[in-house]
């Protein structure tokens, strides 16, 4: 793992290069990195020279025309990869082979074998490979875990998780199968990952459904029933043909825990956690937290040697294998979807 330079008695910020100017990068991640002392956005690359210049100027970084040119730079220790999902594996592989640590937008890959290959490259190069599930770094989930461990709702019997939002514009990349589009890879992965977080252990897929747009071929919604080692199940639902919902519910022998805005809360949002019991309902207003800045800081800490990178690699592989298992188990149906409706429909929340 590469050593970080020391400046005036402290560790210098991790210099990160950005491969692409995708929506999640410009809207969420790069602003978070800019307010995180542990990292510095050193360069932003795009295949479009003007786009690279515009994005780089916003964050005080160097514009780079072309991804390969960024990977050739010796002054960049790590990359953030917010490209369309189908491009994650090839460009992350190039970055790892160039000796760069990699923070990769979810889904890190579109198939499990790609995750195993990337994990092997990272292990060989002693590099950090991290999938950017930002929600895992929000303190609200630690509160939920503590409530479970204290037995606030008795023994856990089951859970549900939902993430969905209204139809997207026709030109959105999530309607393009060749770029890794589809609801499972875009929204469903959140519900699978939070199930892994809260149930732990090994998950199996008891059943699944996927509804595909007959015109584009991408899945626009789906459900899966997951089973943990202890027999506790999780029913997950996802899609982009829904009213907005981003939540999960834990159902125990003595009550329920409900968390809304579970996956993409803005930094200023104060979560409200609801605990429902037979004779009363309690609402806890939790502190606001910046999951976007938190994951940037955690990635930098891993690069500095604070923590075991193997844990992140293993988590990314498990996640990709679970996605593959849902695809394999899914009963499929085709339907007609009109993405043009998204232009006129109100959006109470923003997609990831």
N, C-alpha and C positions, 0 to 999 in steps of 0.2 A: 504494500500500500504506500502510495507516495507521501512523503513528508510535506508538511505545510510550512512555508516560510514564517519566521518570527519577525515582527516589526515592533520596535521600541518596547520590548518586554512582553508583548502579547502575540497571540497567534493571528496572522493576517487572515482576512476573509478568504473563503474558498472562491476562486475565480471560475465562474461557470459560463460556458458557451451554450447558446440556445439554438437548437436545430428546428427552425420553423417558427412561423408567427401565427399559429392557430388561435382560435377564439378563446379557449381555456387559458392559454398562455397570456394573451394580452389582457383578458378580462380579470383573471384571478391570480395566476401564479407569478407572473413577472412583477406586478405591483407588490405582491407579498415578499418576493425576494428583495425588492428594492428597499423595503422597510426592515429587513433582517440583517443585523450587523455581521452575522457569521458568514454571509455570502456576498459576492459582488457579481453582478451581471457584466461580464467582460466583453462579450460579443454576441450579436444576434445574426444568424444566417438565414437566408431565404434564396430560393431560385429566382425570385424577382428582385432585382437590384434596388428599385425604388421602395419596395415594401421593406426590405432589410434596413434601408436608410431611415425610413420613417419610424420603424419600431425601435431601432438602436438609439435614435435621437431622444426618444421619449424616456429612456432609462440610462442615458449617459454612457452607452456602450459603443463598441466598434461595429459598424455594419460589415457583413461579409456576404459576398455574392457566391452562393454555392456551399453546400454542406461539407463537401470534401475539404475545401479550403479552411473551414473552421477546425476540422479534425487535425489538420496539419500544424496548427499553432501550438508551440511549446509552452506558451504562457497560460494555457487553459488546462486545468486539472480535471474538470468534470463537465458533463453535458446534461442538459435537460431536454427531453425529447417529447414535444407535443404534436408530432405529426399525426396524420390519419392512422388508425390502428394497423392497417396492413403494411405500413412502412416502418413500424416500430422495430420489428425484429431485424430487418436488414441493416438499418442505420444504427441501431444499438450495437449490433455485432461489429460494425465498422468502428464505432467509438471504442468499444472494449479492446479490439485489436490494436487501436492506436494508443492504448494505455490510459484511457479516460474513464473515470467513474461515471455511472449513468443513473439518473433519476428519470424514469420513463412513465409518461402518462398512462393511466388505466385505459383500456386493458393493455398490459405490457405486450401481449402477443395475441394472435388470433387462433393458435393451436398449441397444445401442451408440449409437443416436441420442440417447438421454437423456444419455449421457456426453459426446457432442459438444456438445449444447446447454449443459450445465453448464460445460464447458471454455470455451465462448464467453463465457458470462456472467462467469466468473472472470477471463478475460483482459481483457474490457471494463472490469471494475471494478478491475483490478490487485489481485486477491485470491488468496490461497492456497486451492487446492482439492486435498485430499489424501485418497486412499483408505486406510483403516486396515487395511493388511496388516501386523500387528504383527511377524510372524515375520521380515520383511525386515530388522528392526532388531536382530536377535540376532547376536552376534559369531560364532556357530558357522558361519554360512554364509560369512563372510569367510575363515575357516580352510579350509573346503572349496575355495573359489575359489583360495586361495593354493596348496593342494596340487595342484590341477589345473594351474595355471600353471607350477609347478615340474616337472611331468611325472611325478608320483609314481605314476600308474597308466598312463603312456604316453598315446597319443592317445585322446581320448574317442571311443567308438564308439556309445554309447547310454545312456539312463537310464530309470529307472522311478520313479514317485512314487505313493504311496497315502495316502489319508486316508479313514477310515471308522470308524463306531462303531455300537453296537447300536440296535435300533428305538427310536424316541422315543415318548413318551406320545401318545395319540390327540388331545389338546387342544393339542399343540405347534403353534406358528404355521408350522413348517416342513412341516406337512401341508396348508397352506391355499394353493392356487394364487393366489388373489386378493391375497395378501399377499407374493407372490414366494417361495413355498415351493419345496422340492425340493432334491435332493442336489447337482445341478450348481452351483446358486447358493450353497449352504451349505458343502459340503465340496470339490466339484470345483474351485472357483475357486482354492483353495490349490495344488492340483497343477498347474494351468495357470500360475499366477503363478511358482511356483518353477522351472518349465521355462523361462519367459522369463528369469528371473534367471541360470540356469546355462548355457543355450544361447545366449542373446542373439540379436540380429538379428530377422528377421521369421519368424514361425512360420506354417506352414500345417497344415491338418487333413487327414490322409490317410484317416481313417475314425473312426467313433464309434458307440457304442451307448448307449441310455438305456432303463432298465427303469422303467415307471410303475406306480404303485399303481392298480389298476382302480377302487377305490372313490373315491379323492380326485383322481386325475388327475396328481398330482405325481410327478416322477421320484424314485426311491428308491435308484438306483445307476446306475453307468455306467462306460464306458471310452472313451478316445480315444487315437489314435495321431497324434502331432504330429511335424512335420519341420522342422528348422532350415535356415538358408541353406546350411550346409555339407553337408547330407544326413544329419546325426546325428538320430536319432529319439528320442522320449520316449513311453513307454507309461504313461498315467496311469489310475488306478482310484480310484473314490470311491463313497460311499454311506452310508446309515444303516440297513442291514440286516446289518451285518458285526460280527465281533469288532473290538476297537479296534486301529487301526493308524494311525500318523502318521510316515511315513518316506519317504526316497528313497535310491536307489542309482545311482551313476555307474559305468559299466562301460567300462574302457579297454583298450588293447592289452596292458597289462602288469599289470592288477589291477583291483580294485574299491574304491570308497569307499561305506560304508554309514552312514547317519545315522538313528537312531531318535529319536522324540519331536521331529520336525523342525519342527512347526508351532505347537504350543501348550505349550511347556515352561514350568512355573512359574518364578518368579524365583530360587528356591533350587536348581533342578535343575542338576546338573553333567553336561553332555552327554558321551556316550561315542561317539567317532568311530572306526569300524573300517576299517582299510586291509588288504585281502586281496590277497596276491600268490601266485605259484605255490608258493613254498617257505616262506612264513611269513604270519602274521596279526599285525598290530600294532593295539593299542587306545590311543587318545589320550583322556584325560579332560580335558575343556576347562573353563575357568572358568564359573561360573554367571553369568548375565546377565539383566537385566530388560528384555525387549523391550517391555513395556507402558509402563514409564516412559521408555524410550528414544524411542518414537515420539511421546509427548507432548512431550518436550524438542525433538525434531527439528521437529515442527510449529510450536512456539513460535519456534524459530530461523528457520524460513522466513518467518514473519510479521515477524520483526525485520529481514529482508533478507539473512539468511545462506543463500545458495543461490538457485537459479533455480526459481521456482514452475512455469514452463512444463514442466519435466521431470516433475513430479508429474502435471500435467494430461495430458500425452502418455501417460504410463504407464497412467493410468486409462482413457483412450480405447482404447489397444491391448488392454488386458485385456478390456474390454467387447466389442470386436470379435472377440476370440478365443472368448469364450463364445458369441456369436452364431454363429460359424462351426462350433462343436461341435454346437449345436442343429440347424443346417442339414444337417450331414453325418450326423447320428445315425440309425441304424436303431433303431426303437422296438418295444418289446414290453410287453404289459400282464401284470401278475401280481397276486395277492392278497397283501396284507400285513396283518398283525395288530399294529398299534402298541401294543395293550394289553399285549403281552408285555413291553414295556419296564419295566413296573412291578415285575416280579419278576426281571429279568435283572441280574446283576452288571455294573457298568460300570467297567472298569479305568482308563478315562480319561474326561475330560469333553469334550463337544462344544464347538466354538468359540463 
